[in-house]
Structure formats: C-alpha cells, structure tokens
Amino acid sequence: VQLQASGGGLVQPGGSLRLSCAFSGITVDNYALGWFRQAPGKEREAISCISNSNGNTYYKDFVKGRFTISRDNAKNMLYLQMNSLKPEDTAVYYCAAVRWGCYSQFDFAQRGPGQYDYWGQGTQVTVSS
C-alpha cells in the first residue's frame, strides 16, 4: 500500500495551494480518507476527512470555510484545496486512510492518528511572506 502526497510548497499569506494524494495497493472506495498536519514541535492534528459511503465531509474549525477536501475514487486520488492560507497553516501535511471511520463530526473529532490504517509520507506547506 502506498499513499503519495504532493502539492506542497511556499506560498504567501492569503494564497492557495492544492494538495494531492495518490493511492495504490488498496481499493480506495472502501476507505474513508483524511488529511492531517504536523507543525514543528506540535502533535499531528486532523484537518478533515471524507466518507467513502456517502461523501460527507468534516473539518476542524480552524480550516472550515478555507479548506475543501475531495476525492476521486476512479483515479484513486484525494485532494485538499487550501485557500486564504495563514502563517499558522505552515506544517507537513499528511494524507491517511481508514477502513471504518469518518461517520460524523464527532467520530472525526475523536479519531486520532493512531486509528488510521495507512499514511502518506507528507508534503511541506510553508506560508510566509
């Protein structure tokens, strides 16, 4: 199983980036997918997830209205459109997959990194002027 995240880079505050995650070795349709991030000296935190059953999406408050998660099962891809980026969004961003999860906002909020089955290698996002 491989998850390959890409699309990170250096962007000015207020700018946009689109992260991608390519999956191989799993049937993506059977997995809920998510994005996490980890800033230096901080724990890995969940950003968003997207259900595999109904396509419902859930977000942490600090990205709600700015970030949009989406998936393309036919292409085995996961995306994160990030708009209105702030310096505090600087982190390594990771994609992840979980066989059973992302059922509700509550499930998303309480599901920690250890409860995801597969991880990508991370892509660096730096927001700075």
TIROTOR-848698 format. One record per residue (C-alpha): residue number from 1; residue in three letters; x, y, z. Coordinates in Angstrom, 1 decimal. Layout:
BEGIN
atom resi=NUM, resn=Ala, X=X, Y=Y, Z=Z
...
***
This chain:
BEGIN
atom resi=1, resn=Val, X=0.0, Y=0.0, Z=0.0
atom resi=2, resn=Gln, X=1.3, Y=3.4, Z=-0.9
atom resi=3, resn=Leu, X=0.0, Y=6.9, Z=-0.3
atom resi=4, resn=Gln, X=1.9, Y=9.6, Z=-2.1
atom resi=5, resn=Ala, X=1.2, Y=13.2, Z=-1.1
atom resi=6, resn=Ser, X=2.2, Y=16.1, Z=-3.3
atom resi=7, resn=Gly, X=1.5, Y=19.7, Z=-4.0
atom resi=8, resn=Gly, X=3.1, Y=21.4, Z=-1.0
atom resi=9, resn=Gly, X=5.3, Y=24.5, Z=-1.3
atom resi=10, resn=Leu, X=6.0, Y=28.0, Z=-0.3
atom resi=11, resn=Val, X=3.0, Y=30.4, Z=-0.6
atom resi=12, resn=Gln, X=2.3, Y=33.9, Z=0.7
atom resi=13, resn=Pro, X=-0.4, Y=34.6, Z=3.3
atom resi=14, resn=Gly, X=-3.7, Y=34.7, Z=1.6
atom resi=15, resn=Gly, X=-2.6, Y=32.4, Z=-1.2
atom resi=16, resn=Ser, X=-3.8, Y=29.0, Z=-2.2
atom resi=17, resn=Leu, X=-2.4, Y=25.5, Z=-2.7
atom resi=18, resn=Arg, X=-3.9, Y=22.2, Z=-3.8
atom resi=19, resn=Leu, X=-2.6, Y=19.1, Z=-2.2
atom resi=20, resn=Ser, X=-3.0, Y=15.7, Z=-3.8
atom resi=21, resn=Cys, X=-2.6, Y=12.2, Z=-2.5
atom resi=22, resn=Ala, X=-2.3, Y=9.2, Z=-4.9
atom resi=23, resn=Phe, X=-3.3, Y=5.8, Z=-3.5
atom resi=24, resn=Ser, X=-2.1, Y=2.4, Z=-4.7
atom resi=25, resn=Gly, X=-2.5, Y=-1.1, Z=-3.3
atom resi=26, resn=Ile, X=-5.9, Y=-0.5, Z=-1.7
atom resi=27, resn=Thr, X=-9.4, Y=-0.2, Z=-3.0
atom resi=28, resn=Val, X=-10.0, Y=3.4, Z=-2.2
atom resi=29, resn=Asp, X=-13.8, Y=3.1, Z=-2.4
atom resi=30, resn=Asn, X=-13.6, Y=1.0, Z=0.8
atom resi=31, resn=Tyr, X=-11.8, Y=3.6, Z=2.8
atom resi=32, resn=Ala, X=-12.6, Y=6.9, Z=4.5
atom resi=33, resn=Leu, X=-9.8, Y=9.4, Z=3.7
atom resi=34, resn=Gly, X=-8.4, Y=12.2, Z=5.7
atom resi=35, resn=Trp, X=-5.8, Y=14.9, Z=5.9
atom resi=36, resn=Phe, X=-3.6, Y=15.7, Z=8.9
atom resi=37, resn=Arg, X=-0.9, Y=18.2, Z=9.6
atom resi=38, resn=Gln, X=2.0, Y=18.5, Z=11.9
atom resi=39, resn=Ala, X=3.9, Y=21.7, Z=12.7
atom resi=40, resn=Pro, X=7.3, Y=21.7, Z=14.3
atom resi=41, resn=Gly, X=7.2, Y=20.8, Z=17.9
atom resi=42, resn=Lys, X=3.5, Y=20.0, Z=17.8
atom resi=43, resn=Glu, X=1.4, Y=16.9, Z=17.6
atom resi=44, resn=Arg, X=-0.1, Y=15.6, Z=14.4
atom resi=45, resn=Glu, X=-3.6, Y=17.0, Z=14.1
atom resi=46, resn=Ala, X=-6.6, Y=16.1, Z=12.0
atom resi=47, resn=Ile, X=-7.8, Y=18.7, Z=9.4
atom resi=48, resn=Ser, X=-10.6, Y=17.0, Z=7.5
atom resi=49, resn=Cys, X=-12.0, Y=13.7, Z=6.4
atom resi=50, resn=Ile, X=-14.3, Y=12.5, Z=3.7
atom resi=51, resn=Ser, X=-16.5, Y=9.5, Z=4.0
atom resi=52, resn=Asn, X=-16.4, Y=6.6, Z=1.5
atom resi=53, resn=Ser, X=-20.1, Y=5.7, Z=2.0
atom resi=54, resn=Asn, X=-21.8, Y=9.0, Z=1.3
atom resi=55, resn=Gly, X=-19.1, Y=11.5, Z=0.5
atom resi=56, resn=Asn, X=-19.8, Y=13.5, Z=3.7
atom resi=57, resn=Thr, X=-17.0, Y=15.8, Z=4.7
atom resi=58, resn=Tyr, X=-15.9, Y=17.1, Z=8.1
atom resi=59, resn=Tyr, X=-13.5, Y=19.8, Z=9.1
atom resi=60, resn=Lys, X=-11.8, Y=21.2, Z=12.1
atom resi=61, resn=Asp, X=-13.0, Y=24.7, Z=12.9
atom resi=62, resn=Phe, X=-9.6, Y=26.3, Z=12.2
atom resi=63, resn=Val, X=-9.9, Y=25.3, Z=8.5
atom resi=64, resn=Lys, X=-13.6, Y=25.4, Z=8.0
atom resi=65, resn=Gly, X=-14.5, Y=27.7, Z=5.1
atom resi=66, resn=Arg, X=-11.0, Y=27.9, Z=3.8
atom resi=67, resn=Phe, X=-10.1, Y=24.2, Z=3.0
atom resi=68, resn=Thr, X=-12.0, Y=21.8, Z=0.9
atom resi=69, resn=Ile, X=-11.5, Y=18.0, Z=0.9
atom resi=70, resn=Ser, X=-12.5, Y=15.9, Z=-2.1
atom resi=71, resn=Arg, X=-11.8, Y=12.5, Z=-3.6
atom resi=72, resn=Asp, X=-11.9, Y=10.9, Z=-7.0
atom resi=73, resn=Asn, X=-12.2, Y=7.1, Z=-6.5
atom resi=74, resn=Ala, X=-11.9, Y=6.4, Z=-10.2
atom resi=75, resn=Lys, X=-8.4, Y=8.0, Z=-10.1
atom resi=76, resn=Asn, X=-7.5, Y=6.7, Z=-6.6
atom resi=77, resn=Met, X=-6.9, Y=10.3, Z=-5.6
atom resi=78, resn=Leu, X=-7.6, Y=12.5, Z=-2.6
atom resi=79, resn=Tyr, X=-7.3, Y=16.3, Z=-2.7
atom resi=80, resn=Leu, X=-7.2, Y=19.2, Z=-0.3
atom resi=81, resn=Gln, X=-7.8, Y=22.7, Z=-1.7
atom resi=82, resn=Met, X=-6.4, Y=25.3, Z=0.7
atom resi=83, resn=Asn, X=-7.4, Y=28.9, Z=0.3
atom resi=84, resn=Ser, X=-6.8, Y=32.0, Z=2.4
atom resi=85, resn=Leu, X=-3.7, Y=30.4, Z=3.8
atom resi=86, resn=Lys, X=-2.2, Y=31.8, Z=7.0
atom resi=87, resn=Pro, X=1.3, Y=31.5, Z=8.5
atom resi=88, resn=Glu, X=-0.1, Y=29.2, Z=11.2
atom resi=89, resn=Asp, X=-1.1, Y=26.7, Z=8.5
atom resi=90, resn=Thr, X=2.6, Y=26.0, Z=8.0
atom resi=91, resn=Ala, X=3.2, Y=22.3, Z=8.6
atom resi=92, resn=Val, X=3.9, Y=19.0, Z=7.0
atom resi=93, resn=Tyr, X=0.6, Y=17.7, Z=5.6
atom resi=94, resn=Tyr, X=-0.2, Y=14.0, Z=5.5
atom resi=95, resn=Cys, X=-2.9, Y=12.0, Z=3.8
atom resi=96, resn=Ala, X=-4.4, Y=8.9, Z=5.5
atom resi=97, resn=Ala, X=-6.9, Y=6.2, Z=5.0
atom resi=98, resn=Val, X=-9.1, Y=4.3, Z=7.5
atom resi=99, resn=Arg, X=-11.2, Y=1.3, Z=6.7
atom resi=100, resn=Trp, X=-14.0, Y=2.3, Z=9.1
atom resi=101, resn=Gly, X=-14.4, Y=5.9, Z=10.0
atom resi=102, resn=Cys, X=-15.5, Y=9.4, Z=9.2
atom resi=103, resn=Tyr, X=-19.1, Y=8.7, Z=10.1
atom resi=104, resn=Ser, X=-19.9, Y=12.0, Z=11.8
atom resi=105, resn=Gln, X=-18.3, Y=15.2, Z=13.1
atom resi=106, resn=Phe, X=-18.0, Y=13.5, Z=16.5
atom resi=107, resn=Asp, X=-16.3, Y=10.4, Z=15.0
atom resi=108, resn=Phe, X=-13.9, Y=12.6, Z=13.0
atom resi=109, resn=Ala, X=-13.1, Y=14.8, Z=16.0
atom resi=110, resn=Gln, X=-12.3, Y=11.9, Z=18.4
atom resi=111, resn=Arg, X=-10.4, Y=9.7, Z=15.9
atom resi=112, resn=Gly, X=-6.7, Y=10.1, Z=16.5
atom resi=113, resn=Pro, X=-3.8, Y=9.5, Z=14.1
atom resi=114, resn=Gly, X=-3.3, Y=6.1, Z=15.6
atom resi=115, resn=Gln, X=-6.7, Y=5.0, Z=14.4
atom resi=116, resn=Tyr, X=-6.0, Y=5.4, Z=10.7
atom resi=117, resn=Asp, X=-4.7, Y=2.4, Z=8.8
atom resi=118, resn=Tyr, X=-2.4, Y=3.9, Z=6.2
atom resi=119, resn=Trp, X=-0.3, Y=7.1, Z=5.9
atom resi=120, resn=Gly, X=1.4, Y=9.1, Z=3.2
atom resi=121, resn=Gln, X=4.9, Y=10.4, Z=3.6
atom resi=122, resn=Gly, X=3.9, Y=14.1, Z=4.0
atom resi=123, resn=Thr, X=4.3, Y=17.2, Z=2.0
atom resi=124, resn=Gln, X=5.6, Y=20.5, Z=3.4
atom resi=125, resn=Val, X=3.5, Y=23.6, Z=3.3
atom resi=126, resn=Thr, X=5.1, Y=26.9, Z=4.2
atom resi=127, resn=Val, X=3.0, Y=30.1, Z=4.4
atom resi=128, resn=Ser, X=5.3, Y=33.1, Z=4.6
atom resi=129, resn=Ser, X=5.8, Y=36.5, Z=3.1
***
